Amino acid sequence: MPDGDAAPQQLFDRFHRWLRERHLPITRQRDMVARAVFAGGEHLSVVGIQRRLREQGLRVGTATVYRSLDVLLESGLVRANDFGEGFKRFEALLSPGQHGHLICSRCGRVTEFSTERFERLLPMVADEQGFQHQTHRVEIRGLCRVCREADAGAVQHAGTIF
């Protein structure tokens, strides 16, 4: 996977190529939404995308964000995830490999993970069940380190006598 700022720029360049190959317009609004999704490696909702753009002094309407996301999804450079929160989160596909998500039940933080052992195990499990593995999506729910540490701090503080 490319390092630092190179990966988002490469995705942005690929998006422009994809648009040109299909004779679709390269608009300022599409560019703004694409840059918001490609930057930072986060899993942003539509509200999160709009917040990121506002922080940069940019304004894009909700309908325009959705239309731009539809084009990004069609390009294959972005994936929509439904983590059961009542809305979708969008992530840039920086590398072609599969990855799973660790989802904090308390704060909603989403962390990606990928391990070679895990990727080798899934097809073997499917094969043991006579199932032909094609693709998978893995979500592990629990408490992130920050929330667990906050709990531990609250327990320690509650035990303190003043």
DAPE-V735253 format. One record per residue. N is the residue number from 1. RES is the residue in three letters. NEAR is the number of other ideal C-beta (glycine too) atoms within 8 Angstrom. D_LAST is the distance of its C-alpha to the last C-alpha in Angstrom with 1 decimal. Layout:
BEGIN
n:res:near:d_last
N:RES:NEAR:D_LAST
N:RES:NEAR:D_LAST
END
This chain:
BEGIN
n:res:near:d_last
1:MET:5:52.3
2:PRO:7:52.7
3:ASP:5:50.0
4:GLY:5:47.9
5:ASP:5:49.7
6:ALA:8:53.0
7:ALA:12:52.2
8:PRO:11:51.5
9:GLN:8:54.6
10:GLN:9:56.7
11:LEU:14:55.7
12:PHE:12:56.5
13:ASP:8:59.9
14:ARG:10:60.6
15:PHE:13:59.7
16:HIS:9:62.3
17:ARG:8:64.9
18:TRP:10:64.3
19:LEU:13:64.8
20:ARG:9:67.9
21:GLU:6:69.4
22:ARG:6:69.2
23:HIS:4:70.3
24:LEU:7:67.1
25:PRO:5:66.0
26:ILE:8:63.3
27:THR:6:61.5
28:ARG:5:58.8
29:GLN:9:56.6
30:ARG:13:57.0
31:ASP:10:56.3
32:MET:11:53.0
33:VAL:16:51.8
34:ALA:13:53.0
35:ARG:10:51.1
36:ALA:11:47.9
37:VAL:14:48.2
38:PHE:12:49.5
39:ALA:7:46.8
40:GLY:3:43.4
41:GLY:6:43.9
42:GLU:7:41.7
43:HIS:9:42.5
44:LEU:12:42.9
45:SER:9:43.6
46:VAL:12:46.1
47:VAL:7:43.3
48:GLY:10:41.8
49:ILE:15:45.2
50:GLN:11:45.7
51:ARG:8:42.2
52:ARG:11:43.1
53:LEU:13:46.5
54:ARG:9:45.0
55:GLU:6:42.7
56:GLN:6:45.9
57:GLY:4:47.5
58:LEU:7:49.8
59:ARG:5:50.5
60:VAL:11:52.1
61:GLY:6:52.6
62:THR:7:51.2
63:ALA:6:54.7
64:THR:10:55.6
65:VAL:13:52.5
66:TYR:9:53.5
67:ARG:8:57.2
68:SER:13:56.2
69:LEU:15:54.0
70:ASP:8:56.9
71:VAL:11:59.0
72:LEU:15:56.4
73:LEU:11:56.1
74:GLU:6:59.8
75:SER:11:60.0
76:GLY:6:57.9
77:LEU:11:55.6
78:VAL:13:52.7
79:ARG:7:51.4
80:ALA:9:49.7
81:ASN:11:46.9
82:ASP:7:45.8
83:PHE:11:42.3
84:GLY:4:42.2
85:GLU:7:40.3
86:GLY:3:43.2
87:PHE:7:44.5
88:LYS:8:45.9
89:ARG:14:44.6
90:PHE:16:47.1
91:GLU:13:47.2
92:ALA:11:49.7
93:LEU:10:51.6
94:LEU:8:51.3
95:SER:5:52.9
96:PRO:3:55.3
97:GLY:6:53.3
98:GLN:7:51.2
99:HIS:7:47.4
100:GLY:12:44.7
101:HIS:14:41.6
102:LEU:11:38.0
103:ILE:12:36.5
104:CYS:14:32.8
105:SER:6:32.4
106:ARG:7:29.3
107:CYS:7:30.1
108:GLY:8:33.9
109:ARG:8:34.2
110:VAL:13:37.5
111:THR:7:38.2
112:GLU:10:41.7
113:PHE:8:42.5
114:SER:10:45.8
115:THR:6:46.8
116:GLU:6:50.3
117:ARG:6:49.6
118:PHE:10:48.4
119:GLU:10:51.5
120:ARG:8:53.8
121:LEU:8:52.2
122:LEU:11:52.6
123:PRO:8:56.4
124:MET:8:56.6
125:VAL:8:54.6
126:ALA:10:56.9
127:ASP:9:59.9
128:GLU:6:58.9
129:GLN:6:58.9
130:GLY:4:62.3
131:PHE:6:60.7
132:GLN:4:61.8
133:HIS:9:58.8
134:GLN:3:59.3
135:THR:5:56.0
136:HIS:6:52.4
137:ARG:5:49.1
138:VAL:8:45.8
139:GLU:8:42.5
140:ILE:8:39.4
141:ARG:6:36.5
142:GLY:8:32.9
143:LEU:8:29.7
144:CYS:12:30.0
145:ARG:5:28.0
146:VAL:9:26.0
147:CYS:11:25.0
148:ARG:9:24.3
149:GLU:8:22.0
150:ALA:8:20.2
151:ASP:9:19.8
152:ALA:8:18.6
153:GLY:8:16.0
154:ALA:8:14.8
155:VAL:8:14.7
156:GLN:8:12.8
157:HIS:7:10.1
158:ALA:6:10.2
159:GLY:6:9.6
160:THR:6:6.4
161:ILE:3:3.8
162:PHE:2:0.0
END
